[in-house]
């Protein structure tokens, strides 16, 4: 049996066990198309869902201009919208409201930086203030839009929660599959009970916001490796498991398959690609090209500073100064997201001007130093050829 023939490739009809991550802010239609044409499962991020059927048709049409194969779309679960069947992020649950008492401490912690940056006021927001937060996902609309485009969309992936069971079944009745994003066995079982076709297992090495949706045992940062998570999920779930977090080389791809994964997700590995529109691409390239880069400046770590959710980001003085704060010093998402709204506006001003503010949130996986400035096709082909070369070498040495 060929190494790239797995339950994932068979179920999703792709050549290689590779999925392109839905990098919000970094994914372009060219990236989705290039991933698809290279034999991977391309994925188009929809954020918190499309606003109309026509909007998705337009987005799908843009991808279709560059490729022929089917691809995936991704939806983030913001809130349950009053639907008890929707499992949402713990950070978006009532725990967020219970953490509202932390807002005064959060304001005090940020005040010095707010003054330094010339931001007026104290970033005040109240527990019930929903300004700047996204609307609940309209699952009926998402189902109608996806099914209207089912000739081009093979599956829908979801993160930060689970959609209602009827949504999963309605899509699957039309041969459109659903992939859930999980971070633990409990979440994996919850996803399998919703009849999803596969799960993405996210390790603590992954960049960006932690997508876990069931309450953790404590408020500590994510600390689950793929070496722990993949065997646990693959041995206890019936659906294919796709590994995400830290995959950047033929060796890491092969290791994930050996640990029970049926496929891998490429996220940070594609951020510097030609097709990427990631706004901090040049900033990271400059760091990597420095003659003597400081280990501190190139390190990533987890923080809840920017949104209230744990996220792996590039280290900076802002993050460092708050790293030693008590875990309960900051409220959960979306309250901390609201408390940081004026900072985000400042960061956006610098991005629009082509730069990166020293305190900006730069989401990156732990192995970003291995990211390369090549085309998506070349990056995927290099991984595939590397695995095949390694297997050929082993066979010749027997």
N, C-alpha and C positions, 0 to 999 in steps of 0.2 A: 504493500500500500504506500502511495506517495505521501510524503510528510504533510503536504498542503491540503490533502483531502480529509476534512474533518466534518463533524456534525454541523459546525457553523457554516462552512462553505456549501455543504449540501442543502441545508435548510434555507439559506439566503441566496443561493445560486450565484456565488462569487468564485473567482479563480483561486484567490489566496485568503488565508485566515487573518485578514487585516481589515480593520475598520478605521476610517478617518474620524477623529473627534469633532463634535460640533463646537468649534471654538468661536464663541460669541465675540464679535469684534475683530476676529482674525480670519474667519472663513469667508471665502469668496465663491462665487459660482464657478470660477475657474478651478479652485481647489477641489470642490466637489466633483466636477467633471473629470479632472485629472486623476483623482483617486479612483473613480469609477472605471475610467478607461485603462488604468494600470492593473485592474483586476481586484481592487479592494472594494469595500462597501463605503461609498461616499456618503456624507451626512450633512444636511443643510439645517442650520439652527433657525428655529422660528421664535426664539425667546419664549414669551408666555402665550404663544399661539397667534394665529393670524386673525385679522379683524373681519375678513370676508373670504368667501370662496374665490372670488376674483383675484384677491391678493396672492393666494397660494398659486393659482394658475399662472400668474405673471412670474412669480419666483421660479416655478418649475420650468416655465418656458425659457427663462434665461439660462438655466443649467442645460436644458436640452439643446441649446444652440451649440454647445461644446462637446457633448457626448451622446452616446446611444443607449447605454445600459440603464437599468433602474437603480435608484438610490434611496437613502433613508432621510427622514426629516425628524428633528428633535424638538420636543416641547418640555418646558420647565414647569413643574407644578408649584404654583404660588400659594394657593389657599384651597380649602375644601369647598368654598362657595355654599356652605350649608348642606353639602351632600355627604352623608355619613359614610358612603362607600369610598370616598377619596381619602387616601392616606397621604398626608402632607409632611413637609419638613418640620422637625421638632422645633426649629427656630421660628417657624411661622405659626406655631400653635399657641395655645393659651399660656404656655411658659413664657412667651415674649411679653405678654401683658403682666405676668407675675414679676418680671424683671424690671418693670417700669420704675421701681424704687431706686434703681441704679443710675437713672438718668442724671441726677445732680452730681454724682461722683464722676460720671463720664464727662460732663461739662467742665468740671474742675480740672480733670486730667488733660483736656484738650485746650484749655483756655490759653496757656502759655504759647502753644503753637499757633493758635488762632491770632493772637496778638502779633507774633513774629511774622506771620504771613499777611498781616494787614487786613484781616477779616473782621468786620464789625459784629457787635453783639456777642452772644454766648452760644449760638447754635441751638437755641431753645426749641424743643419740640415736646409735645405732650403725648401720653400713652395712646390716646385715641386719634392722634393726628396721622392721617394716611396719605398726606401729600407726598408725591414722588414715588409712591409704591405702585406696582402694577396691579391691574385688575385680575380677578379670578379667571381661570381658564374656562372658556365656554366649550365644554367637551362635545356638545351636540354640533356646534359649528365646526370644530376641528375634524370630527368624523365626516361631516358632509364635504368639507374641503378636500380631505385626503382621498375619499372615495371618488370624488370628481376627477382626481388626478391619479387614480390607481394604476393606469397604464404606465406611469413613470415612477411611482413610489412603491417600493417593495415592502417597506416597514416604517414604523414610527418608534423612535426611542424616547423615553421619558426620564427625567432626573428630578431629584429633590422630593420625590413622592411617587404615588401610584394612582393611575386614573381609575374610574369606576369599572367594574367588571363588564357592564353592558357595552362600554366603549371598546374594550379589548375584543369581545365576542363579535360585535358588529363589524369591526375591521377584519377579523379573521374569517368571518363568513364570506367576505369578498377577497380572501387570500392576501390580505395585507397584515403582516405580522407586527407584533409589539415587543419591544425590548425594554426591560426595566434596568435602572441603575441602582446597585446595592452596595453596601459596605460591610455587611455582616451576614451570618447564617440566618438570623431572625428576619432580616429584610429579604433575603433570598427566598425563604419559605413563604413570606407574605406575597412576594411577587409571583411565585409559582402557583399559589392559590388563586391568583387572578388570571391564570391560564396564559401567561406571557410565553413567547416563543424562545426567549433567551434572556440571560442577565449579564450586565456588565459589572464586573467586580472591581471596585476602585480601591487602590491601596493608598496609604498615607504619603507615598512618594509623588502622587499626582499633583499637578499644579492647579491653582484656582480654588474655588469654593468647594468645601467638602459636601457631597451630595446626600449624606445620610439623612433618613427621614424618621427613624424610630428613636425614641429618647435614649441617650447614652446613660451609662451608669454614673458617670461623673462629668464635670465640665472640662476635663482635660483635652488637649489637642489629639487629633487622630494619630494612632500608633500601630496600625495594622499593615503588615507587609504582605506582598503577594505570596511569599513563601508560606505564610500562615493561612491566608484567605483562600487561595486557589484549591488546595487539597480539601479544605473544609467544605467548600461549595460544590466542587465537582463530585465528591463522594456522597453528598447528601441531597443533591438536587437532580432532577431528571432532565432538565433543560440544559442546552449548551451554556458554558461559562466563558465570557470574553474578558480578558485581563486588561486593566488600565492602570497606569501609574509606573513610570520608570522604564518603559519599553523604548529603547533607542538604538539597538544593535542586533545583528543576527544572533548573538549569544543570549541576549535577554529575551528575544522572541522564542528561540528554541527552549530556553529554560521554562518559560510560561507554558508551552505546549507539554513539556515533560511533567509539569506540576498539575496537569489536568485541564488546562484551558483549551478551548476549541478555537480560540482566536485571540487577537490582541487589538488594542486601540492605540493609534498614534495621535498624540496631542501636541505636547511640547516639541516633539521631534519635527513637527511640520511648521512651527511658528515662524521660523526664519526662511521658509521656502519662498521661491519667487512668487508663487500664487497667493501668499499670505498678505492680508491687509492689516495685520496686527500693528497698532500705533506705536508700540515700544520696540519694534524690530531693530531700528537703527541704534537705539540706546543700548540694547543688549549686545548687538554686534560690536559696538565700541568697547564695551566691557571685555568681551572675549578677545578682541584684537589688541588690548593693552599689553605692553611688553611685560610688565610686572604687576598683574592684577592683584589687588588685596584679597586675601581669602575671605575677609569679612564682607567686602563689597560684592563678592560673587556668590555668597551663600544664600540659600533660601530657608525660610522657617514659617511655622504656622502662627497666625494671629487672628483675633476676632475684631481688630481695630476698625477695619473699613466698613463692615456691614453687620457685624454681630454674629456672623457665621465664621467658623474656622476656615481659613484659606491659606494655602501655601503661596507665599509671595517672595519677591526679591528683597533681601534685607536692606533697610535704610535707617537713617537716624531717628525718624519718626517711630518706626516699628520697634527699634532697639530701646528707645526711651520708655516704652510702655510694656516691654517684654516681661519685666519683673513685677508688674502690677498683679494684685490678687486676681484669680480667675473669675471671681464674681464682681469685679469692678465695672464691667461693661454689660449693658443690656443685650438681649438677643436681637436678632434680625426680626422685624424691620426697624426696630427702634434705634439701634446704633447706625443703621443706614441713614435714617432721617437726621440723626445728630451730626452726621458727617456730610450733609448735603452741600454746605458752603465750601468745604474742602474739595468735594468732587467737582464743583463748578470751577474752582481755581485750577484743578488738575486738567480739566477739559480745555481751559483757556491756553494752557501751555502746550497741550497736544495739538490744538488747532494751529498753533504757531510753529509746529514742527519740532517741539522739544519735549522734555520730560521733567516735570517738577521733581525736586529732590525727595519729596515726601509721597510721591504718587504710588498707588497700588500697582505693582507689576507682577501679575500672576505667572508663576513658572514652576514646572516640575523639578524635582531634585536633580535630574540628570540633564538639565538644559545645556550644560557646557558642551555636550556632545551634539547639539543641534547644528545643522549645516545649511548653508545658503545654496541650495540646489533646487531643481524643480521637484514637485511632488512625485512625478513619475520616477525620476532618478533615485529619490530617497527610498521609495518602495522597492524598486528593482534592486537597489544595493542590499537591502535587507534580505530579499528573497534569494539573490545570488549568493550572499554570504552563508545562508543556511544550507543551500545546496552544495556549496564548495566544502563546507565543514562535513557534511554527510559523505560526500565523495572521498574526502581525505580519510575518514574513519574506515570506509569500505576498503580502500587501498592498503590500509595498515593491518588489516586482519590476516 
